[in-house]
Amino acid sequence: MTEFFRKLSVRSSGVVFAAAILAVASVLSRLLGLWRDRLLAGQFGAGDTLDVYYAAFRLPDLIYNLLIMGALSAGFIPVFVGLWNKKEEASQSAWRFVNSILNILLIGLCLLGVLFFILAPYLMELITPGFGGQKLALTVLMTRLMFLSPIFLGISAIFGSILQSLKRFLAFSLAPIFYNLGIIFGILFLAPRFGVLGLAYGVLLGGFLHLLIQSGPVWFSGFKYQAIIDWRNEGVLRLAKMIVPRALTLAISQLNFLAITVLASGLAVGSLAIFNLSYNIWTFPLGVFAGSLAIAVFPTLAENVAKKDWSAFADNFSSNFRQIAFLVLPASVLFVVLANPIIRVILGTGKFGAADVALAVKSLIFLALGLLAESLILLLTRGFFAFEDTKTPFWLGLASSVVRIGSAWFFSFCFGVAGLALGFSLGGIFYMVLLWFFLYKKTSNLRGAEIALGLFKMAVASFLAGAVSWAIWQTFLTQFSSARITAVFGQGLIAGLAGIMVYFLAGLALKMPEALAFWRRIKRIR
């Protein structure tokens, strides 16, 4: 076991290699996530059980995002990197900072957990006004059980940030895989015995595994736990200045999901489940491509800012911006064109009927409209965080939240649960535009011309790919229509692969640097 953890602590060399590790692991995690959702949809359908399951996540997620993500994504990595790079007594100061933040967050998690545990019945009445009776009581019980999850994930998130800072991405990338395995274990083995509560037990198991896989590599990196809180530590003071605005920014993000939950609880039974299941599918390319690249480049951007190397910052930002767009834009188009086979293959089983499939298809299409924007938001916000600026994303997020929630409310009258997805996407697009504008003002140079040219070429190639995929899928529907999942999977796969091939060939014809670089890697492999 010792040797296993030692190998997991190996240092990654370069942004591309780190992003590759993260992407491969993310693909495995997302595939497990899709299997998890298929199991949930097939066993429980879009009904009361899954509505309760997803509603129960809201308060624990709120605590996790405000305390853990509020501190870590605010500037933990830039602060840790800054302390670590100081030659004199680097590790001692850095580890003292880590222990102080860890203890502060654990105390905060426990206090908030107890408070929310007591107030859960009253808070869930506000969050799910459309629930009542036994459905509301079960939601409260599930919520209380899940309050243990932020503690596991909180410690794990700190360990993950340490590993990212030290560019040791392997264990960090594996953590989500173990998290999904825990949930799947709950669905397959605990839910049959404990009912819907077994799903909550699976979430807790997943959180524990998420922590366990990162604990060993952090230990081998030099971390030793100390029961201290050093309020005068340089890193603690720097991070404290950034926590509040970043926590407020994430509070806005959680407010968006709380608003979606409130609106969905008042729609038809199963609406909350359909939105969340569609959302989970939509996040596949978001996590695999955008998340991996944004996470991998963040320490580098932080180093560029620390060294005041603005040319390198612009180069790294532009390169990753275009790389994210190159991968995500065609995925957005294929989601729109092939939403039907995607939903049918992943969710169309067991108790998830044809009407549920139709609603999920519409929701996925509307979510896909905002996929590129949400992907770029991950990079743009990290651009601000590299400058240790968390206030600007907060104010911009607040403005975009008004658009997101207002649009979701308005379009829910027109499209039901799919209207929530449309409003969510419109708010994301608005947020992305604001972030770009203000980050450009901060840096004065983000290589905008080369980004604009790249986006134009990618849009042309994506349009051609979508047209080909659509034509092939429609041909299958009219000539070889079949209700069998295997046939739908095969036909959708052929249409999707054809679209990807067209996109790649169009990229080569248009001389897109990203396509040319990919082609050179293929030739080297051969």
VEXDREN-2710 file (C-alpha; in Angstrom, 1 decimal):
% VEXDREN-2710
k/r/px/py/pz
1/MET/0.0/0.0/0.0
2/THR/2.9/2.3/0.8
3/GLU/4.4/1.8/-2.6
4/PHE/1.0/2.3/-4.3
5/PHE/0.6/5.8/-2.7
6/ARG/4.2/6.6/-3.4
7/LYS/3.6/6.0/-7.1
8/LEU/0.4/8.1/-7.0
9/SER/2.5/11.1/-5.7
10/VAL/4.6/11.3/-8.9
11/ARG/5.0/14.8/-10.3
12/SER/3.6/15.6/-13.7
13/SER/5.8/17.4/-16.2
14/GLY/4.1/20.2/-18.3
15/VAL/0.6/21.5/-18.8
16/VAL/-0.2/19.2/-21.7
17/PHE/0.9/16.0/-19.8
18/ALA/-1.0/17.1/-16.7
19/ALA/-4.1/17.9/-18.8
20/ALA/-3.9/14.5/-20.5
21/ILE/-3.8/12.7/-17.1
22/LEU/-6.8/14.8/-15.9
23/ALA/-8.7/14.2/-19.1
24/VAL/-8.2/10.4/-19.2
25/ALA/-9.3/10.1/-15.5
26/SER/-12.1/12.5/-16.1
27/VAL/-13.4/10.4/-19.0
28/LEU/-13.4/7.3/-16.8
29/SER/-15.1/9.2/-14.0
30/ARG/-17.7/10.7/-16.3
31/LEU/-18.4/7.3/-17.9
32/LEU/-19.0/5.9/-14.4
33/GLY/-21.2/8.9/-13.8
34/LEU/-23.3/8.1/-16.8
35/TRP/-23.6/4.5/-15.7
36/ARG/-24.6/5.8/-12.2
37/ASP/-27.3/8.0/-13.8
38/ARG/-28.5/5.1/-16.0
39/LEU/-28.9/2.9/-12.9
40/LEU/-30.7/5.7/-11.1
41/ALA/-33.1/6.4/-14.0
42/GLY/-33.8/2.7/-14.6
43/GLN/-34.4/1.7/-11.0
44/PHE/-36.3/4.8/-9.8
45/GLY/-37.5/6.7/-12.9
46/ALA/-38.2/10.4/-13.1
47/GLY/-40.4/10.5/-10.0
48/ASP/-40.6/11.3/-6.3
49/THR/-37.5/9.2/-5.3
50/LEU/-35.0/11.0/-7.5
51/ASP/-36.6/14.3/-6.8
52/VAL/-35.9/13.7/-3.1
53/TYR/-32.4/12.4/-3.9
54/TYR/-31.3/15.5/-5.8
55/ALA/-33.1/18.0/-3.5
56/ALA/-31.2/16.5/-0.6
57/PHE/-27.9/17.5/-2.1
58/ARG/-28.7/21.2/-2.0
59/LEU/-27.9/22.1/1.6
60/PRO/-24.7/19.9/1.9
61/ASP/-23.5/21.3/-1.4
62/LEU/-24.2/24.8/-0.2
63/ILE/-22.0/24.2/2.9
64/TYR/-19.2/22.5/0.8
65/ASN/-19.1/25.3/-1.8
66/LEU/-19.2/28.2/0.7
67/LEU/-16.6/26.9/3.1
68/ILE/-14.4/24.6/1.1
69/MET/-14.5/25.9/-2.5
70/GLY/-14.8/29.4/-1.2
71/ALA/-11.4/29.1/0.5
72/LEU/-9.6/26.8/-1.9
73/SER/-10.6/28.2/-5.3
74/ALA/-10.2/31.7/-4.0
75/GLY/-6.5/31.5/-3.9
76/PHE/-5.2/28.4/-2.0
77/ILE/-3.1/27.3/-5.0
78/PRO/-1.4/30.7/-5.7
79/VAL/-0.8/31.3/-2.0
80/PHE/0.6/27.8/-1.4
81/VAL/2.8/28.1/-4.5
82/GLY/4.1/31.5/-3.4
83/LEU/5.0/30.1/0.1
84/TRP/6.5/26.9/-1.4
85/ASN/8.7/28.8/-3.9
86/LYS/10.4/30.7/-1.1
87/LYS/13.6/28.9/-0.7
88/GLU/14.1/29.6/3.0
89/GLU/12.0/27.5/5.3
90/ALA/9.6/26.9/2.4
91/SER/8.0/23.7/3.4
92/GLN/7.6/24.7/7.1
93/SER/5.7/27.9/6.2
94/ALA/3.6/26.2/3.5
95/TRP/2.6/23.2/5.7
96/ARG/1.8/25.5/8.6
97/PHE/-0.5/27.4/6.3
98/VAL/-2.1/24.1/5.2
99/ASN/-2.8/22.9/8.7
100/SER/-4.2/26.3/9.8
101/ILE/-6.6/26.4/6.8
102/LEU/-7.5/22.7/7.3
103/ASN/-8.4/23.2/11.0
104/ILE/-10.3/26.5/10.4
105/LEU/-12.4/24.8/7.7
106/LEU/-13.1/21.7/9.7
107/ILE/-14.4/23.8/12.6
108/GLY/-16.5/25.8/10.3
109/LEU/-17.9/22.6/8.6
110/CYS/-18.8/21.0/11.9
111/LEU/-20.5/24.2/13.2
112/LEU/-22.5/24.8/10.1
113/GLY/-23.3/21.1/9.8
114/VAL/-24.9/21.1/13.3
115/LEU/-26.8/24.3/12.6
116/PHE/-28.2/23.1/9.2
117/PHE/-29.0/19.7/10.7
118/ILE/-31.3/21.4/13.2
119/LEU/-32.8/23.8/10.7
120/ALA/-33.1/21.3/7.9
121/PRO/-37.0/20.9/8.2
122/TYR/-37.5/24.6/7.9
123/LEU/-34.9/25.2/5.2
124/MET/-36.2/22.4/3.0
125/GLU/-39.7/23.8/3.1
126/LEU/-38.3/27.0/1.6
127/ILE/-36.1/25.1/-1.0
128/THR/-38.8/22.6/-2.1
129/PRO/-42.1/24.4/-1.7
130/GLY/-43.7/22.0/-4.1
131/PHE/-42.9/19.0/-1.8
132/GLY/-45.2/18.0/1.0
133/GLY/-46.0/15.2/3.5
134/GLN/-43.8/12.1/3.3
135/LYS/-41.8/13.4/0.3
136/LEU/-40.7/16.5/2.3
137/ALA/-40.0/14.4/5.4
138/LEU/-37.8/12.0/3.4
139/THR/-36.0/14.9/1.8
140/VAL/-35.2/16.3/5.3
141/LEU/-33.9/12.9/6.5
142/MET/-31.7/12.4/3.4
143/THR/-30.3/15.9/3.8
144/ARG/-29.3/15.3/7.4
145/LEU/-27.5/12.1/6.4
146/MET/-25.6/13.9/3.6
147/PHE/-24.2/16.5/6.0
148/LEU/-21.3/14.2/6.7
149/SER/-20.3/14.3/3.0
150/PRO/-18.8/17.9/3.1
151/ILE/-16.5/16.8/5.9
152/PHE/-14.9/14.0/3.8
153/LEU/-14.9/16.1/0.7
154/GLY/-13.6/19.2/2.5
155/ILE/-10.4/17.5/3.7
156/SER/-10.1/15.8/0.3
157/ALA/-10.4/19.1/-1.5
158/ILE/-7.5/20.6/0.6
159/PHE/-5.4/17.6/-0.2
160/GLY/-6.3/17.9/-3.9
161/SER/-5.3/21.5/-3.9
162/ILE/-1.9/20.6/-2.4
163/LEU/-1.4/18.0/-5.1
164/GLN/-2.3/20.4/-7.8
165/SER/0.0/23.0/-6.4
166/LEU/2.9/20.5/-6.5
167/LYS/1.8/19.4/-10.0
168/ARG/1.1/15.8/-8.8
169/PHE/-2.2/15.3/-10.6
170/LEU/-2.5/11.5/-10.7
171/ALA/-4.2/10.9/-7.3
172/PHE/-6.2/14.1/-7.7
173/SER/-7.6/12.9/-11.0
174/LEU/-8.5/9.5/-9.6
175/ALA/-10.5/10.9/-6.7
176/PRO/-13.8/11.5/-8.7
177/ILE/-13.6/7.9/-10.0
178/PHE/-13.6/6.5/-6.5
179/TYR/-16.4/8.9/-5.5
180/ASN/-18.6/7.6/-8.3
181/LEU/-17.7/4.0/-7.4
182/GLY/-19.0/4.6/-3.9
183/ILE/-22.3/6.0/-5.2
184/ILE/-22.7/3.1/-7.6
185/PHE/-22.1/0.7/-4.8
186/GLY/-24.9/2.4/-2.9
187/ILE/-27.3/2.1/-5.9
188/LEU/-26.5/-1.6/-6.5
189/PHE/-26.1/-3.0/-3.0
190/LEU/-27.3/-0.5/-0.4
191/ALA/-30.5/0.9/-2.0
192/PRO/-32.1/-2.6/-2.3
193/ARG/-31.6/-3.1/1.4
194/PHE/-32.2/0.4/2.8
195/GLY/-34.3/2.0/0.1
196/VAL/-33.6/5.6/-0.8
197/LEU/-31.5/6.0/2.3
198/GLY/-29.0/3.5/0.7
199/LEU/-28.4/6.2/-1.9
200/ALA/-27.3/8.6/0.8
201/TYR/-25.0/5.9/2.3
202/GLY/-23.5/5.5/-1.1
203/VAL/-22.7/9.2/-1.3
204/LEU/-21.0/9.1/2.1
205/LEU/-19.0/6.1/1.0
206/GLY/-18.0/7.9/-2.2
207/GLY/-16.8/10.9/-0.2
208/PHE/-14.7/8.8/2.1
209/LEU/-13.0/7.1/-0.9
210/HIS/-12.5/10.5/-2.5
211/LEU/-10.5/11.4/0.6
212/LEU/-8.7/8.1/1.0
213/ILE/-7.1/8.0/-2.4
214/GLN/-5.5/11.5/-2.0
215/SER/-4.3/11.0/1.6
216/GLY/-1.3/8.9/0.9
217/PRO/0.2/11.0/-1.9
218/VAL/-0.2/14.2/0.3
219/TRP/1.6/12.4/3.1
220/PHE/4.5/11.4/0.8
221/SER/4.6/15.1/-0.3
222/GLY/5.7/16.0/3.2
223/PHE/2.4/16.9/4.9
224/LYS/2.1/16.1/8.6
225/TYR/-1.1/17.1/10.5
226/GLN/-0.8/19.6/13.3
227/ALA/-3.6/20.8/15.5
228/ILE/-2.8/24.5/15.0
229/ILE/-4.4/27.6/13.8
230/ASP/-1.8/30.3/13.0
231/TRP/-3.8/33.5/12.4
232/ARG/-0.5/35.4/11.7
233/ASN/0.7/33.1/9.0
234/GLU/1.4/35.0/5.8
235/GLY/-0.7/32.6/3.7
236/VAL/-3.7/32.6/6.1
237/LEU/-3.8/36.4/6.0
238/ARG/-3.6/36.5/2.2
239/LEU/-6.2/33.9/1.8
240/ALA/-8.5/35.5/4.4
241/LYS/-8.7/38.6/2.2
242/MET/-10.0/36.6/-0.7
243/ILE/-12.3/34.1/1.0
244/VAL/-15.4/36.3/1.5
245/PRO/-15.8/37.6/-2.1
246/ARG/-15.1/34.1/-3.5
247/ALA/-17.5/32.5/-1.1
248/LEU/-20.1/35.0/-2.1
249/THR/-19.4/34.2/-5.7
250/LEU/-20.0/30.5/-5.1
251/ALA/-23.1/31.4/-3.0
252/ILE/-24.4/33.0/-6.2
253/SER/-23.7/29.8/-8.0
254/GLN/-25.5/27.8/-5.3
255/LEU/-28.3/30.4/-5.4
256/ASN/-28.8/29.5/-9.1
257/PHE/-29.2/25.8/-8.3
258/LEU/-31.4/26.6/-5.3
259/ALA/-33.6/28.7/-7.6
260/ILE/-33.7/25.8/-10.1
261/THR/-34.7/23.5/-7.3
262/VAL/-37.5/25.8/-6.1
263/LEU/-38.8/26.3/-9.6
264/ALA/-38.6/22.6/-10.5
265/SER/-40.4/21.5/-7.3
266/GLY/-43.4/23.5/-8.5
267/LEU/-43.4/21.8/-11.9
268/ALA/-44.5/18.3/-12.8
269/VAL/-43.3/15.4/-10.6
270/GLY/-39.9/14.3/-11.8
271/SER/-38.8/17.7/-13.2
272/LEU/-36.0/18.1/-10.7
273/ALA/-34.7/14.6/-11.5
274/ILE/-34.9/15.3/-15.3
275/PHE/-33.0/18.6/-15.0
276/ASN/-30.2/17.0/-12.9
277/LEU/-29.9/13.9/-15.1
278/SER/-29.7/16.1/-18.2
279/TYR/-27.2/18.4/-16.5
280/ASN/-25.0/15.5/-15.5
281/ILE/-24.8/14.4/-19.1
282/TRP/-24.1/17.9/-20.2
283/THR/-21.2/18.2/-17.8
284/PHE/-19.3/15.3/-19.5
285/PRO/-17.3/17.5/-22.0
286/LEU/-17.3/20.3/-19.4
287/GLY/-15.3/18.1/-17.0
288/VAL/-13.2/16.1/-19.5
289/PHE/-12.0/19.0/-21.6
290/ALA/-12.6/22.4/-20.0
291/GLY/-12.1/21.3/-16.4
292/SER/-9.0/19.3/-17.1
293/LEU/-7.3/22.1/-19.1
294/ALA/-8.3/24.9/-16.7
295/ILE/-7.1/23.0/-13.6
296/ALA/-3.8/22.0/-15.3
297/VAL/-3.0/25.5/-16.4
298/PHE/-4.0/27.3/-13.2
299/PRO/-0.7/26.8/-11.3
300/THR/1.2/28.0/-14.4
301/LEU/-1.0/31.2/-14.7
302/ALA/-0.4/31.8/-11.0
303/GLU/3.4/31.5/-11.5
304/ASN/3.2/33.9/-14.5
305/VAL/1.5/36.5/-12.4
306/ALA/3.8/36.0/-9.5
307/LYS/6.8/36.6/-11.8
308/LYS/5.0/39.4/-13.6
309/ASP/5.6/37.6/-16.9
310/TRP/2.6/39.1/-18.8
311/SER/3.6/37.8/-22.2
312/ALA/3.7/34.3/-20.9
313/PHE/0.4/34.8/-19.1
314/ALA/-1.3/35.9/-22.4
315/ASP/0.3/33.0/-24.3
316/ASN/-0.8/30.4/-21.8
317/PHE/-4.3/31.9/-21.5
318/SER/-4.9/32.2/-25.3
319/SER/-3.5/28.7/-25.9
320/ASN/-5.8/27.1/-23.4
321/PHE/-8.8/29.3/-24.4
322/ARG/-8.5/28.1/-27.9
323/GLN/-7.8/24.5/-26.9
324/ILE/-11.0/24.4/-24.7
325/ALA/-13.1/25.9/-27.6
326/PHE/-11.6/23.5/-30.1
327/LEU/-12.8/20.5/-28.0
328/VAL/-16.0/21.9/-26.6
329/LEU/-17.6/23.7/-29.5
330/PRO/-18.1/20.5/-31.6
331/ALA/-19.3/18.7/-28.5
332/SER/-22.0/21.4/-28.1
333/VAL/-23.1/21.0/-31.7
334/LEU/-23.2/17.2/-31.4
335/PHE/-25.2/17.4/-28.2
336/VAL/-27.9/19.5/-30.1
337/VAL/-27.9/17.2/-33.1
338/LEU/-27.7/13.8/-31.3
339/ALA/-29.6/14.6/-28.1
340/ASN/-32.2/12.0/-28.8
341/PRO/-29.9/9.0/-29.2
342/ILE/-27.7/10.2/-26.3
343/ILE/-30.6/10.4/-23.9
344/ARG/-32.2/7.2/-25.1
345/VAL/-29.0/5.2/-24.6
346/ILE/-28.0/6.7/-21.3
347/LEU/-31.4/7.2/-19.5
348/GLY/-34.0/5.4/-21.6
349/THR/-34.3/2.2/-19.5
350/GLY/-36.6/0.7/-16.9
351/LYS/-38.9/3.2/-15.3
352/PHE/-37.6/6.2/-17.3
353/GLY/-40.3/6.3/-20.0
354/ALA/-40.8/7.9/-23.4
355/ALA/-42.2/11.1/-21.9
356/ASP/-39.3/11.5/-19.6
357/VAL/-36.9/10.9/-22.5
358/ALA/-38.6/13.6/-24.5
359/LEU/-38.3/16.2/-21.7
360/ALA/-34.6/15.2/-21.1
361/VAL/-33.8/15.6/-24.8
362/LYS/-35.2/19.2/-24.8
363/SER/-33.4/20.0/-21.6
364/LEU/-30.0/18.7/-23.0
365/ILE/-30.4/20.7/-26.2
366/PHE/-31.0/23.9/-24.3
367/LEU/-28.2/23.2/-21.9
368/ALA/-25.9/22.6/-24.9
369/LEU/-26.4/26.2/-26.0
370/GLY/-24.4/27.3/-23.0
371/LEU/-21.8/24.6/-22.9
372/LEU/-19.0/26.6/-24.5
373/ALA/-19.7/29.6/-22.3
374/GLU/-19.6/27.5/-19.1
375/SER/-16.4/25.8/-20.2
376/LEU/-14.7/29.1/-20.8
377/ILE/-15.9/30.5/-17.5
378/LEU/-13.7/27.8/-15.8
379/LEU/-10.7/29.3/-17.4
380/LEU/-11.7/33.0/-17.2
381/THR/-12.4/32.8/-13.4
382/ARG/-9.0/31.2/-12.9
383/GLY/-7.5/34.1/-14.8
384/PHE/-8.8/36.4/-12.1
385/PHE/-7.8/34.1/-9.3
386/ALA/-4.2/34.0/-10.6
387/PHE/-4.2/37.8/-9.8
388/GLU/-5.8/36.9/-6.4
389/ASP/-8.8/38.9/-7.5
390/THR/-12.1/37.3/-6.3
391/LYS/-14.2/40.4/-6.0
392/THR/-14.7/40.9/-9.8
393/PRO/-16.0/37.4/-10.5
394/PHE/-18.4/37.9/-7.6
395/TRP/-20.0/41.1/-8.9
396/LEU/-20.2/39.8/-12.4
397/GLY/-21.7/36.5/-11.1
398/LEU/-24.3/38.5/-9.2
399/ALA/-25.3/40.3/-12.4
400/SER/-25.4/37.1/-14.4
401/SER/-27.4/35.3/-11.7
402/VAL/-30.3/37.8/-12.2
403/VAL/-30.3/36.9/-15.9
404/ARG/-30.0/33.2/-15.2
405/ILE/-32.8/32.9/-12.6
406/GLY/-35.1/35.4/-14.3
407/SER/-34.7/33.6/-17.7
408/ALA/-35.3/30.2/-16.1
409/TRP/-38.4/31.4/-14.4
410/PHE/-39.8/33.0/-17.6
411/PHE/-39.0/30.1/-19.9
412/SER/-40.4/27.5/-17.4
413/PHE/-43.9/28.8/-18.3
414/CYS/-43.1/28.1/-22.0
415/PHE/-41.1/24.9/-21.9
416/GLY/-41.5/23.4/-18.4
417/VAL/-38.3/21.8/-17.1
418/ALA/-36.6/22.5/-20.4
419/GLY/-37.2/26.2/-19.9
420/LEU/-35.0/25.9/-16.7
421/ALA/-32.2/24.6/-18.9
422/LEU/-32.6/27.4/-21.4
423/GLY/-32.5/30.1/-18.7
424/PHE/-29.5/28.4/-17.1
425/SER/-27.6/28.6/-20.5
426/LEU/-28.5/32.2/-21.2
427/GLY/-27.2/33.3/-17.8
428/GLY/-23.9/31.4/-18.4
429/ILE/-23.4/33.1/-21.8
430/PHE/-23.9/36.5/-20.2
431/TYR/-21.5/35.7/-17.4
432/MET/-18.8/34.5/-19.8
433/VAL/-19.0/37.8/-21.9
434/LEU/-18.7/39.9/-18.7
435/LEU/-15.7/37.9/-17.5
436/TRP/-13.9/38.2/-20.8
437/PHE/-14.4/42.0/-20.9
438/PHE/-13.2/42.7/-17.4
439/LEU/-10.2/40.3/-17.6
440/TYR/-9.2/42.0/-20.8
441/LYS/-9.3/45.3/-19.0
442/LYS/-7.1/43.9/-16.3
443/THR/-4.4/42.4/-18.6
444/SER/-4.7/44.6/-21.7
445/ASN/-3.6/41.7/-23.8
446/LEU/-5.3/38.3/-24.1
447/ARG/-4.4/37.6/-27.7
448/GLY/-7.9/38.5/-28.7
449/ALA/-7.3/38.6/-32.4
450/GLU/-5.9/35.1/-32.6
451/ILE/-8.7/33.8/-30.3
452/ALA/-11.4/35.4/-32.6
453/LEU/-9.9/33.9/-35.7
454/GLY/-9.7/30.5/-34.1
455/LEU/-13.3/30.7/-32.9
456/PHE/-14.5/31.6/-36.4
457/LYS/-12.7/28.6/-37.9
458/MET/-14.0/26.3/-35.2
459/ALA/-17.5/27.5/-35.7
460/VAL/-17.3/26.7/-39.5
461/ALA/-15.9/23.3/-38.8
462/SER/-18.5/22.6/-36.1
463/PHE/-21.4/23.6/-38.4
464/LEU/-20.1/21.1/-41.1
465/ALA/-19.7/18.4/-38.5
466/GLY/-23.2/19.0/-37.2
467/ALA/-24.8/18.9/-40.6
468/VAL/-23.1/15.6/-41.5
469/SER/-24.1/14.0/-38.2
470/TRP/-27.7/15.2/-38.5
471/ALA/-28.0/13.9/-42.1
472/ILE/-26.7/10.5/-41.1
473/TRP/-28.9/10.2/-38.0
474/GLN/-32.0/11.2/-40.0
475/THR/-31.1/8.6/-42.6
476/PHE/-31.0/6.0/-39.9
477/LEU/-34.3/7.1/-38.5
478/THR/-36.1/6.9/-41.8
479/GLN/-34.4/3.8/-43.2
480/PHE/-33.3/1.7/-40.3
481/SER/-35.5/2.8/-37.4
482/SER/-35.2/0.6/-34.3
483/ALA/-36.3/0.7/-30.7
484/ARG/-33.4/-1.5/-29.5
485/ILE/-30.9/0.3/-27.4
486/THR/-28.0/-1.4/-29.1
487/ALA/-29.2/-0.2/-32.5
488/VAL/-29.7/3.3/-31.3
489/PHE/-26.3/3.3/-29.7
490/GLY/-24.7/2.0/-33.0
491/GLN/-26.5/4.5/-35.2
492/GLY/-25.8/7.4/-32.9
493/LEU/-22.1/6.4/-32.6
494/ILE/-21.7/6.2/-36.4
495/ALA/-23.3/9.7/-36.8
496/GLY/-21.2/11.1/-34.0
497/LEU/-17.9/9.7/-35.3
498/ALA/-18.7/10.9/-38.8
499/GLY/-19.2/14.4/-37.4
500/ILE/-16.0/14.3/-35.4
501/MET/-14.1/13.1/-38.5
502/VAL/-15.5/16.0/-40.6
503/TYR/-14.7/18.5/-37.9
504/PHE/-11.1/17.3/-37.7
505/LEU/-10.6/17.3/-41.5
506/ALA/-12.2/20.7/-41.7
507/GLY/-9.8/21.9/-39.0
508/LEU/-6.8/20.6/-41.0
509/ALA/-8.2/22.3/-44.2
510/LEU/-8.7/25.6/-42.3
511/LYS/-5.2/25.2/-40.8
512/MET/-6.3/25.4/-37.2
513/PRO/-3.2/25.1/-35.0
514/GLU/-5.0/22.8/-32.6
515/ALA/-6.0/20.3/-35.4
516/LEU/-2.5/20.5/-36.9
517/ALA/-0.9/19.8/-33.5
518/PHE/-3.2/16.8/-32.9
519/TRP/-2.3/15.5/-36.4
520/ARG/1.4/15.7/-35.6
521/ARG/0.9/13.8/-32.4
522/ILE/-0.9/11.0/-34.3
523/LYS/1.9/10.8/-36.8
524/ARG/4.5/10.5/-34.0
525/ILE/2.5/7.7/-32.5
526/ARG/2.5/5.9/-35.8
END
